[in-house]
Amino acid sequence: MKGTGGIVLYLDFDGVLHHENCLWHPKLGPYLGAPPRYSLFQHAELLAQLLAPYPEVRIVLSTTWIRRYGVATSTKRLPEALQKRVIGGTFHSRHMREDEFQYLLRGEQVIADVQRRQPRDWLALDDDYEGWPKMQLHQWVQTDPYEGISDPAVLATLKEKLETLCKPPKTN
């Protein structure tokens, strides 16, 4: 499985890369039910810049978008620098039934993927606070549901955790 033994960033879209109130229209597709200053994927370039010094970080999509559009189509919404890092999603029909998956809390979805994928280390970006085991809280950055990763406190935490996550292992 891609990501085994590597460093993985679990990435939600809504409330992370843009305002959390993302809606779907059968003809229009996704759109934000938010004030005009917000736009879809408005913080995606910021994430690409944050990850630039860490080429070893791979992305697993942990967003409802993958159930609606699939991993490939969801990935195409991201800037090219992020697209190149995507190695899969937390939902995969080979590993679970969709009806079972949709009832798992986001933290449970990520932990199940971590157990399957077995990365060396990982970090999750999500505005949803439910379902994260206490022992894993250091591997999760809770984003602001409206400002996503652009919130100054979130941004500082994310930078710190990326730096820690990507430090070379100590050698004896």
C-alpha positions, -999 to 999 in steps of 0.1 A, spaced: 0 0 0 14 34 -9 27 54 21 38 23 41 69 33 60 67 70 49 53 102 62 16 108 55 -5 139 58 -42 131 61 -61 160 44 -97 171 48 -109 198 24 -139 215 41 -128 236 70 -92 231 61 -86 244 26 -117 265 25 -148 274 46 -165 244 61 -200 250 46 -194 233 13 -226 223 -4 -233 203 -36 -258 211 -64 -266 185 -90 -259 209 -119 -234 233 -103 -213 209 -84 -196 220 -51 -200 256 -39 -196 274 -6 -226 286 15 -204 314 29 -197 351 26 -182 362 -7 -147 365 7 -145 327 9 -138 305 -22 -133 268 -28 -97 257 -21 -86 293 -12 -59 279 11 -46 251 -11 -16 271 -23 -8 280 13 -6 243 21 16 237 -10 40 264 2 40 249 38 49 214 24 75 226 -1 104 221 23 92 185 30 92 166 -3 89 133 16 54 141 29 26 122 10 -11 131 11 -40 108 18 -74 124 13 -96 121 43 -126 141 30 -162 135 21 -152 146 -14 -137 111 -21 -170 93 -15 -188 118 -38 -161 122 -66 -135 96 -60 -98 102 -52 -87 110 -88 -114 136 -94 -110 151 -59 -72 153 -64 -77 173 -96 -91 202 -75 -58 207 -58 -28 227 -72 -3 205 -91 23 206 -62 -3 189 -40 -17 166 -67 18 150 -70 18 141 -33 -16 124 -32 -13 86 -28 -49 77 -20 -79 82 3 -91 69 36 -121 53 19 -114 24 -4 -140 -1 -15 -115 -30 -13 -111 -24 25 -147 -15 36 -182 -10 26 -193 26 20 -222 23 44 -199 12 72 -173 39 64 -198 68 64 -208 60 100 -172 62 113 -161 95 128 -133 112 109 -107 103 135 -118 67 133 -115 68 95 -80 81 97 -69 57 124 -83 27 104 -62 39 74 -31 44 95 -35 7 107 -38 -5 71 -12 18 55 14 16 84 32 49 77 64 57 97 46 88 110 16 109 101 -3 141 108 -40 149 101 -55 183 92 -92 184 101 -117 209 116 -138 180 130 -129 173 166 -148 141 170 -134 106 169 -97 114 176 -83 91 203 -65 110 230 -33 92 223 -33 105 188 -41 142 195 -4 152 190 -8 139 154 -39 161 146 -42 198 139 -77 211 144 -83 238 118 -106 267 121 -139 258 104 -141 291 85 -104 302 81 -90 267 78 -52 265 79 -49 303 74 -59 310 110 -27 323 126 -28 299 156 -35 270 133 -8 280 109 18 282 137 8 248 151 9 233 116 44 247 109 57 234 142 42 199 138 55 196 102 90 205 114 88 179 141 73 153 119 100 157 92 131 159 114 156 132 103 156 102 126 184 103 152 213 80 146 234 64 173 
